[in-house]
């Protein structure tokens, strides 16, 4: 799997591929927004405020997925000293942080008309805020600590603690009585979201994933170039 992310392969990706990715992303975002804002129905209780879901939910999914992948990569790097994993998780961390922040902000905006407040110390909201803190600590660990071995150990420790928090985020609505509703979309189970809302939700998720792929490629190439320059300076 990791051989597809070897620096030379990623650097060989031409600008035409990047441009095509941008065009595809813009088209899907445009289509997703049309469905989300105009075609999908309003909720019979929440009204038009439910449309925040089309940004909030995909952002939360991506934030959780990014940290899960980052945790796996940090453990692989710590155990096997696979430096390519280090470049990948450095490229993923800012993306996960951004979408985690977006999910918290949009959730707060959605909470005001739904719950009557922008913030409540709800189990899922609090655990998502803790995830944001983990992202900040993780990014600071490899940004501020110059010793690669030390930073990889600290990143691995943060990742393991973060995995526990991911478990809490996932099952917080089951463990505690919370304001946040239980999961409405289940890949292996029953999905309670109507197809008129599921389609724009899926389109927005795809658009965000394409955006993540675009930013990841740019960050990855920048990290590879930075490391190569750093290596040349040592010669």
MODELLER restraints for C-alpha pairs under 7 A, 6 or more apart:
rsr = mdl.restraints
at = mdl.atoms
rsr.add(forms.Gaussian(group=physical.xy_distance, feature=features.Distance(at['CA:6:A'], at['CA:84:A']), mean=6.84, stdev=0.5))
rsr.add(forms.Gaussian(group=physical.xy_distance, feature=features.Distance(at['CA:7:A'], at['CA:224:A']), mean=6.35, stdev=0.5))
rsr.add(forms.Gaussian(group=physical.xy_distance, feature=features.Distance(at['CA:10:A'], at['CA:221:A']), mean=6.80, stdev=0.5))
rsr.add(forms.Gaussian(group=physical.xy_distance, feature=features.Distance(at['CA:11:A'], at['CA:221:A']), mean=6.09, stdev=0.5))
rsr.add(forms.Gaussian(group=physical.xy_distance, feature=features.Distance(at['CA:25:A'], at['CA:207:A']), mean=5.48, stdev=0.5))
rsr.add(forms.Gaussian(group=physical.xy_distance, feature=features.Distance(at['CA:25:A'], at['CA:210:A']), mean=5.77, stdev=0.5))
rsr.add(forms.Gaussian(group=physical.xy_distance, feature=features.Distance(at['CA:25:A'], at['CA:211:A']), mean=6.58, stdev=0.5))
rsr.add(forms.Gaussian(group=physical.xy_distance, feature=features.Distance(at['CA:28:A'], at['CA:203:A']), mean=6.55, stdev=0.5))
rsr.add(forms.Gaussian(group=physical.xy_distance, feature=features.Distance(at['CA:28:A'], at['CA:207:A']), mean=5.60, stdev=0.5))
rsr.add(forms.Gaussian(group=physical.xy_distance, feature=features.Distance(at['CA:29:A'], at['CA:204:A']), mean=6.37, stdev=0.5))
rsr.add(forms.Gaussian(group=physical.xy_distance, feature=features.Distance(at['CA:29:A'], at['CA:207:A']), mean=5.37, stdev=0.5))
rsr.add(forms.Gaussian(group=physical.xy_distance, feature=features.Distance(at['CA:32:A'], at['CA:200:A']), mean=5.28, stdev=0.5))
rsr.add(forms.Gaussian(group=physical.xy_distance, feature=features.Distance(at['CA:32:A'], at['CA:203:A']), mean=5.07, stdev=0.5))
rsr.add(forms.Gaussian(group=physical.xy_distance, feature=features.Distance(at['CA:32:A'], at['CA:204:A']), mean=5.36, stdev=0.5))
rsr.add(forms.Gaussian(group=physical.xy_distance, feature=features.Distance(at['CA:35:A'], at['CA:200:A']), mean=5.44, stdev=0.5))
rsr.add(forms.Gaussian(group=physical.xy_distance, feature=features.Distance(at['CA:36:A'], at['CA:51:A']), mean=6.35, stdev=0.5))
rsr.add(forms.Gaussian(group=physical.xy_distance, feature=features.Distance(at['CA:36:A'], at['CA:54:A']), mean=6.68, stdev=0.5))
rsr.add(forms.Gaussian(group=physical.xy_distance, feature=features.Distance(at['CA:36:A'], at['CA:200:A']), mean=5.37, stdev=0.5))
rsr.add(forms.Gaussian(group=physical.xy_distance, feature=features.Distance(at['CA:37:A'], at['CA:51:A']), mean=6.78, stdev=0.5))
rsr.add(forms.Gaussian(group=physical.xy_distance, feature=features.Distance(at['CA:40:A'], at['CA:196:A']), mean=5.65, stdev=0.5))
rsr.add(forms.Gaussian(group=physical.xy_distance, feature=features.Distance(at['CA:40:A'], at['CA:197:A']), mean=5.77, stdev=0.5))
rsr.add(forms.Gaussian(group=physical.xy_distance, feature=features.Distance(at['CA:42:A'], at['CA:48:A']), mean=5.02, stdev=0.5))
rsr.add(forms.Gaussian(group=physical.xy_distance, feature=features.Distance(at['CA:42:A'], at['CA:50:A']), mean=6.74, stdev=0.5))
rsr.add(forms.Gaussian(group=physical.xy_distance, feature=features.Distance(at['CA:43:A'], at['CA:50:A']), mean=6.20, stdev=0.5))
rsr.add(forms.Gaussian(group=physical.xy_distance, feature=features.Distance(at['CA:46:A'], at['CA:114:A']), mean=6.50, stdev=0.5))
rsr.add(forms.Gaussian(group=physical.xy_distance, feature=features.Distance(at['CA:49:A'], at['CA:110:A']), mean=6.55, stdev=0.5))
rsr.add(forms.Gaussian(group=physical.xy_distance, feature=features.Distance(at['CA:52:A'], at['CA:106:A']), mean=6.74, stdev=0.5))
rsr.add(forms.Gaussian(group=physical.xy_distance, feature=features.Distance(at['CA:52:A'], at['CA:110:A']), mean=6.37, stdev=0.5))
rsr.add(forms.Gaussian(group=physical.xy_distance, feature=features.Distance(at['CA:54:A'], at['CA:201:A']), mean=5.19, stdev=0.5))
rsr.add(forms.Gaussian(group=physical.xy_distance, feature=features.Distance(at['CA:54:A'], at['CA:204:A']), mean=6.33, stdev=0.5))
rsr.add(forms.Gaussian(group=physical.xy_distance, feature=features.Distance(at['CA:56:A'], at['CA:103:A']), mean=4.84, stdev=0.5))
rsr.add(forms.Gaussian(group=physical.xy_distance, feature=features.Distance(at['CA:56:A'], at['CA:106:A']), mean=5.51, stdev=0.5))
rsr.add(forms.Gaussian(group=physical.xy_distance, feature=features.Distance(at['CA:56:A'], at['CA:107:A']), mean=6.18, stdev=0.5))
rsr.add(forms.Gaussian(group=physical.xy_distance, feature=features.Distance(at['CA:58:A'], at['CA:205:A']), mean=5.05, stdev=0.5))
rsr.add(forms.Gaussian(group=physical.xy_distance, feature=features.Distance(at['CA:59:A'], at['CA:99:A']), mean=4.95, stdev=0.5))
rsr.add(forms.Gaussian(group=physical.xy_distance, feature=features.Distance(at['CA:59:A'], at['CA:100:A']), mean=6.53, stdev=0.5))
rsr.add(forms.Gaussian(group=physical.xy_distance, feature=features.Distance(at['CA:59:A'], at['CA:102:A']), mean=6.43, stdev=0.5))
rsr.add(forms.Gaussian(group=physical.xy_distance, feature=features.Distance(at['CA:59:A'], at['CA:103:A']), mean=5.22, stdev=0.5))
rsr.add(forms.Gaussian(group=physical.xy_distance, feature=features.Distance(at['CA:60:A'], at['CA:99:A']), mean=6.68, stdev=0.5))
rsr.add(forms.Gaussian(group=physical.xy_distance, feature=features.Distance(at['CA:60:A'], at['CA:100:A']), mean=6.05, stdev=0.5))
rsr.add(forms.Gaussian(group=physical.xy_distance, feature=features.Distance(at['CA:60:A'], at['CA:103:A']), mean=5.20, stdev=0.5))
rsr.add(forms.Gaussian(group=physical.xy_distance, feature=features.Distance(at['CA:62:A'], at['CA:96:A']), mean=6.71, stdev=0.5))
rsr.add(forms.Gaussian(group=physical.xy_distance, feature=features.Distance(at['CA:62:A'], at['CA:99:A']), mean=6.61, stdev=0.5))
rsr.add(forms.Gaussian(group=physical.xy_distance, feature=features.Distance(at['CA:63:A'], at['CA:96:A']), mean=4.59, stdev=0.5))
rsr.add(forms.Gaussian(group=physical.xy_distance, feature=features.Distance(at['CA:63:A'], at['CA:97:A']), mean=6.80, stdev=0.5))
rsr.add(forms.Gaussian(group=physical.xy_distance, feature=features.Distance(at['CA:63:A'], at['CA:99:A']), mean=5.35, stdev=0.5))
rsr.add(forms.Gaussian(group=physical.xy_distance, feature=features.Distance(at['CA:63:A'], at['CA:100:A']), mean=4.91, stdev=0.5))
rsr.add(forms.Gaussian(group=physical.xy_distance, feature=features.Distance(at['CA:64:A'], at['CA:166:A']), mean=6.95, stdev=0.5))
rsr.add(forms.Gaussian(group=physical.xy_distance, feature=features.Distance(at['CA:66:A'], at['CA:92:A']), mean=6.56, stdev=0.5))
rsr.add(forms.Gaussian(group=physical.xy_distance, feature=features.Distance(at['CA:66:A'], at['CA:96:A']), mean=5.23, stdev=0.5))
rsr.add(forms.Gaussian(group=physical.xy_distance, feature=features.Distance(at['CA:67:A'], at['CA:96:A']), mean=6.57, stdev=0.5))
rsr.add(forms.Gaussian(group=physical.xy_distance, feature=features.Distance(at['CA:68:A'], at['CA:163:A']), mean=6.92, stdev=0.5))
rsr.add(forms.Gaussian(group=physical.xy_distance, feature=features.Distance(at['CA:70:A'], at['CA:89:A']), mean=5.19, stdev=0.5))
rsr.add(forms.Gaussian(group=physical.xy_distance, feature=features.Distance(at['CA:71:A'], at['CA:156:A']), mean=6.96, stdev=0.5))
rsr.add(forms.Gaussian(group=physical.xy_distance, feature=features.Distance(at['CA:71:A'], at['CA:159:A']), mean=4.74, stdev=0.5))
rsr.add(forms.Gaussian(group=physical.xy_distance, feature=features.Distance(at['CA:71:A'], at['CA:160:A']), mean=6.74, stdev=0.5))
rsr.add(forms.Gaussian(group=physical.xy_distance, feature=features.Distance(at['CA:73:A'], at['CA:85:A']), mean=5.41, stdev=0.5))
rsr.add(forms.Gaussian(group=physical.xy_distance, feature=features.Distance(at['CA:73:A'], at['CA:89:A']), mean=6.39, stdev=0.5))
rsr.add(forms.Gaussian(group=physical.xy_distance, feature=features.Distance(at['CA:74:A'], at['CA:86:A']), mean=6.86, stdev=0.5))
rsr.add(forms.Gaussian(group=physical.xy_distance, feature=features.Distance(at['CA:74:A'], at['CA:152:A']), mean=6.92, stdev=0.5))
rsr.add(forms.Gaussian(group=physical.xy_distance, feature=features.Distance(at['CA:74:A'], at['CA:155:A']), mean=6.57, stdev=0.5))
rsr.add(forms.Gaussian(group=physical.xy_distance, feature=features.Distance(at['CA:74:A'], at['CA:156:A']), mean=5.25, stdev=0.5))
rsr.add(forms.Gaussian(group=physical.xy_distance, feature=features.Distance(at['CA:75:A'], at['CA:156:A']), mean=5.70, stdev=0.5))
rsr.add(forms.Gaussian(group=physical.xy_distance, feature=features.Distance(at['CA:76:A'], at['CA:82:A']), mean=6.73, stdev=0.5))
rsr.add(forms.Gaussian(group=physical.xy_distance, feature=features.Distance(at['CA:77:A'], at['CA:83:A']), mean=6.28, stdev=0.5))
rsr.add(forms.Gaussian(group=physical.xy_distance, feature=features.Distance(at['CA:77:A'], at['CA:85:A']), mean=5.84, stdev=0.5))
rsr.add(forms.Gaussian(group=physical.xy_distance, feature=features.Distance(at['CA:77:A'], at['CA:86:A']), mean=6.34, stdev=0.5))
rsr.add(forms.Gaussian(group=physical.xy_distance, feature=features.Distance(at['CA:78:A'], at['CA:152:A']), mean=6.25, stdev=0.5))
rsr.add(forms.Gaussian(group=physical.xy_distance, feature=features.Distance(at['CA:78:A'], at['CA:153:A']), mean=6.53, stdev=0.5))
rsr.add(forms.Gaussian(group=physical.xy_distance, feature=features.Distance(at['CA:78:A'], at['CA:156:A']), mean=6.82, stdev=0.5))
rsr.add(forms.Gaussian(group=physical.xy_distance, feature=features.Distance(at['CA:87:A'], at['CA:220:A']), mean=6.65, stdev=0.5))
rsr.add(forms.Gaussian(group=physical.xy_distance, feature=features.Distance(at['CA:87:A'], at['CA:223:A']), mean=6.53, stdev=0.5))
rsr.add(forms.Gaussian(group=physical.xy_distance, feature=features.Distance(at['CA:88:A'], at['CA:220:A']), mean=6.59, stdev=0.5))
rsr.add(forms.Gaussian(group=physical.xy_distance, feature=features.Distance(at['CA:91:A'], at['CA:216:A']), mean=5.74, stdev=0.5))
rsr.add(forms.Gaussian(group=physical.xy_distance, feature=features.Distance(at['CA:91:A'], at['CA:219:A']), mean=5.18, stdev=0.5))
rsr.add(forms.Gaussian(group=physical.xy_distance, feature=features.Distance(at['CA:91:A'], at['CA:220:A']), mean=5.36, stdev=0.5))
rsr.add(forms.Gaussian(group=physical.xy_distance, feature=features.Distance(at['CA:92:A'], at['CA:216:A']), mean=6.31, stdev=0.5))
rsr.add(forms.Gaussian(group=physical.xy_distance, feature=features.Distance(at['CA:93:A'], at['CA:135:A']), mean=6.91, stdev=0.5))
rsr.add(forms.Gaussian(group=physical.xy_distance, feature=features.Distance(at['CA:93:A'], at['CA:139:A']), mean=6.68, stdev=0.5))
rsr.add(forms.Gaussian(group=physical.xy_distance, feature=features.Distance(at['CA:95:A'], at['CA:212:A']), mean=6.72, stdev=0.5))
rsr.add(forms.Gaussian(group=physical.xy_distance, feature=features.Distance(at['CA:97:A'], at['CA:132:A']), mean=6.42, stdev=0.5))
rsr.add(forms.Gaussian(group=physical.xy_distance, feature=features.Distance(at['CA:97:A'], at['CA:135:A']), mean=5.68, stdev=0.5))
rsr.add(forms.Gaussian(group=physical.xy_distance, feature=features.Distance(at['CA:100:A'], at['CA:132:A']), mean=6.17, stdev=0.5))
rsr.add(forms.Gaussian(group=physical.xy_distance, feature=features.Distance(at['CA:101:A'], at['CA:132:A']), mean=6.84, stdev=0.5))
rsr.add(forms.Gaussian(group=physical.xy_distance, feature=features.Distance(at['CA:108:A'], at['CA:118:A']), mean=4.70, stdev=0.5))
rsr.add(forms.Gaussian(group=physical.xy_distance, feature=features.Distance(at['CA:108:A'], at['CA:119:A']), mean=5.86, stdev=0.5))
rsr.add(forms.Gaussian(group=physical.xy_distance, feature=features.Distance(at['CA:109:A'], at['CA:118:A']), mean=6.11, stdev=0.5))
rsr.add(forms.Gaussian(group=physical.xy_distance, feature=features.Distance(at['CA:111:A'], at['CA:117:A']), mean=5.96, stdev=0.5))
rsr.add(forms.Gaussian(group=physical.xy_distance, feature=features.Distance(at['CA:111:A'], at['CA:118:A']), mean=5.37, stdev=0.5))
rsr.add(forms.Gaussian(group=physical.xy_distance, feature=features.Distance(at['CA:112:A'], at['CA:118:A']), mean=4.60, stdev=0.5))
rsr.add(forms.Gaussian(group=physical.xy_distance, feature=features.Distance(at['CA:122:A'], at['CA:178:A']), mean=5.85, stdev=0.5))
rsr.add(forms.Gaussian(group=physical.xy_distance, feature=features.Distance(at['CA:122:A'], at['CA:179:A']), mean=6.36, stdev=0.5))
rsr.add(forms.Gaussian(group=physical.xy_distance, feature=features.Distance(at['CA:123:A'], at['CA:172:A']), mean=5.90, stdev=0.5))
rsr.add(forms.Gaussian(group=physical.xy_distance, feature=features.Distance(at['CA:123:A'], at['CA:178:A']), mean=6.34, stdev=0.5))
rsr.add(forms.Gaussian(group=physical.xy_distance, feature=features.Distance(at['CA:124:A'], at['CA:169:A']), mean=5.49, stdev=0.5))
rsr.add(forms.Gaussian(group=physical.xy_distance, feature=features.Distance(at['CA:124:A'], at['CA:172:A']), mean=5.78, stdev=0.5))
rsr.add(forms.Gaussian(group=physical.xy_distance, feature=features.Distance(at['CA:124:A'], at['CA:173:A']), mean=6.93, stdev=0.5))
rsr.add(forms.Gaussian(group=physical.xy_distance, feature=features.Distance(at['CA:124:A'], at['CA:180:A']), mean=6.86, stdev=0.5))
rsr.add(forms.Gaussian(group=physical.xy_distance, feature=features.Distance(at['CA:127:A'], at['CA:165:A']), mean=6.61, stdev=0.5))
rsr.add(forms.Gaussian(group=physical.xy_distance, feature=features.Distance(at['CA:127:A'], at['CA:168:A']), mean=6.95, stdev=0.5))
rsr.add(forms.Gaussian(group=physical.xy_distance, feature=features.Distance(at['CA:127:A'], at['CA:169:A']), mean=5.69, stdev=0.5))
rsr.add(forms.Gaussian(group=physical.xy_distance, feature=features.Distance(at['CA:128:A'], at['CA:169:A']), mean=6.70, stdev=0.5))
rsr.add(forms.Gaussian(group=physical.xy_distance, feature=features.Distance(at['CA:131:A'], at['CA:162:A']), mean=6.82, stdev=0.5))
rsr.add(forms.Gaussian(group=physical.xy_distance, feature=features.Distance(at['CA:131:A'], at['CA:165:A']), mean=6.96, stdev=0.5))
rsr.add(forms.Gaussian(group=physical.xy_distance, feature=features.Distance(at['CA:134:A'], at['CA:158:A']), mean=6.79, stdev=0.5))
rsr.add(forms.Gaussian(group=physical.xy_distance, feature=features.Distance(at['CA:134:A'], at['CA:162:A']), mean=6.43, stdev=0.5))
rsr.add(forms.Gaussian(group=physical.xy_distance, feature=features.Distance(at['CA:138:A'], at['CA:155:A']), mean=5.74, stdev=0.5))
rsr.add(forms.Gaussian(group=physical.xy_distance, feature=features.Distance(at['CA:138:A'], at['CA:158:A']), mean=6.49, stdev=0.5))
rsr.add(forms.Gaussian(group=physical.xy_distance, feature=features.Distance(at['CA:141:A'], at['CA:151:A']), mean=5.69, stdev=0.5))
rsr.add(forms.Gaussian(group=physical.xy_distance, feature=features.Distance(at['CA:141:A'], at['CA:154:A']), mean=6.77, stdev=0.5))
rsr.add(forms.Gaussian(group=physical.xy_distance, feature=features.Distance(at['CA:141:A'], at['CA:155:A']), mean=6.44, stdev=0.5))
rsr.add(forms.Gaussian(group=physical.xy_distance, feature=features.Distance(at['CA:142:A'], at['CA:151:A']), mean=5.43, stdev=0.5))
rsr.add(forms.Gaussian(group=physical.xy_distance, feature=features.Distance(at['CA:145:A'], at['CA:151:A']), mean=5.81, stdev=0.5))
rsr.add(forms.Gaussian(group=physical.xy_distance, feature=features.Distance(at['CA:173:A'], at['CA:180:A']), mean=6.75, stdev=0.5))
rsr.add(forms.Gaussian(group=physical.xy_distance, feature=features.Distance(at['CA:173:A'], at['CA:181:A']), mean=6.92, stdev=0.5))
rsr.add(forms.Gaussian(group=physical.xy_distance, feature=features.Distance(at['CA:173:A'], at['CA:182:A']), mean=5.66, stdev=0.5))
rsr.add(forms.Gaussian(group=physical.xy_distance, feature=features.Distance(at['CA:184:A'], at['CA:191:A']), mean=5.66, stdev=0.5))
rsr.add(forms.Gaussian(group=physical.xy_distance, feature=features.Distance(at['CA:184:A'], at['CA:192:A']), mean=5.20, stdev=0.5))
rsr.add(forms.Gaussian(group=physical.xy_distance, feature=features.Distance(at['CA:184:A'], at['CA:193:A']), mean=5.99, stdev=0.5))
rsr.add(forms.Gaussian(group=physical.xy_distance, feature=features.Distance(at['CA:185:A'], at['CA:191:A']), mean=4.61, stdev=0.5))
rsr.add(forms.Gaussian(group=physical.xy_distance, feature=features.Distance(at['CA:185:A'], at['CA:192:A']), mean=6.48, stdev=0.5))
rsr.add(forms.Gaussian(group=physical.xy_distance, feature=features.Distance(at['CA:185:A'], at['CA:193:A']), mean=6.58, stdev=0.5))
